[in-house]
Amino acid sequence: MLADTLGRYILQDYPLDARLTAGASDIGYAPEKWIELAELGVIGALFSEDDGGFGGAGFDLAVVFEAIGRGLICEPFLESAVLAGGALAVAGSAAQKARLEDVISGQSVGALAHFEADDGCDVRFVSARAVAKGDGWVLSGLKAVVRHAGAADFLIVSSRTDGQAGDEDGISLFLVASDAAGLEIVDYQTIDGGRAAEVVLRDLTVGADALIGVAGQGAAVLQHVLGRGLLALSAEALGLMDVIKDMTIEFIQTRQQFGVPIGKFQALQHRMAEMLLEIEQARSAVINAAASVDMPGVARERALSAAKFTIGQIGTLVAEESIQLHGGIGMTWEHSLGHFAKRLVMIGHELGDEDYHLSRYIRLGQEAQNV
């Protein structure tokens, strides 16, 4: 029902032109649409009842983000609800969790400032530091490509309170207000629409109440929320693929050459058949990830990495094949295909590309065998 409601909203109230305008704006999304989507219950579907929502399970995420992909939605569902809000839901104190009501209602936007320029997508690679001082902490370091940071009301910042970059222990998470002294946000537009930023921590001082969870134990929280982020991105990519597939089928059935639709040519039929089979393979990987995301252990992590690898590989194939079958028109700004294809390709690089997740999938399997 939620997917149908969201689908009708996208079709009737959020056409592609409006989405492109919102993505190119100074904040990278449309605040009025964000509130409307919150009122529809879309954000609430990403949280459990205990956290003030009415869903939060793996298939809830998959349903919502597949619809987001179909509509090429640029609002900060991933950044604010799944990542930043998810970290508060998992490990936040009672006072910190009180922010979730505003997140779910769309009144507040958060972002996760975790990844760094040279981290290789490894969740444990955190070089930003947090040093205890008095009854608080002093944060310093750099965070890269923090989507929607410029429009966020608060950031969840990962910093190392112990150990060296690459160590699993010693990572801590902090709740930082966007207007905090010592926080610099260098905002820019992304190629697929929307905004991101480089975040600079210049001896930023926070109180003891800014610490999320237990000091030095933030890696487990990050692994949990980033795993849900992988599922969300994979489901979004699946929605994008379905739209691209439908566009391409319609085009080859109507575009004529030598007096017949080009879809009659056997060579193109073979290419479309391959694309359809690959998309179904991607769908199976997303379903498997959705079924595994609420489970503990290696099986969860391997299913999520398998889905992200599959999405990255198949997403590139679908984007390239669809544009080639459309010809030059598929690359123009006026045709919607190019916008869907750009977002699909960019998803392949978010939260780890296909090379990283293939290596991670293999490594986790080897570690499980050696236990």
Secondary structure, 3 states (H helix, E strand, C coil): CHHHHHHHHHHHHCCHHHHHHHHCCCCCCCHHHHHHHHHCCCCHHHCCHHHCCCCCCHHHHHHHHHHHHHHCCCCCHHHHHHHHHHHHHHHCCHHHHCCHHHHHHCCCCEEEECCCCCCCCCCCCCCCEEEEECCEEEEEEEECCCCCHHHCCEEEEEEECCCCCCCCCCEEEEEEECCCCCEEEEEEECCCCCEEEEEEEEEEEEEHHHEECCCCEHHHHHHHHHHHHHHHHHHHHHHHHHHHHHHHHHHHHHCEECCEEHHHCHHHHHHHHHHHHHHHHHHHHHHHHHHHCCCCCHHHHHHHHHHHHHHHHHHHHHHHHHHHHHHHHHHCCCCHHHHHHHHHHHHCCCCCCHHHHHHHHHHHHHHHHHC
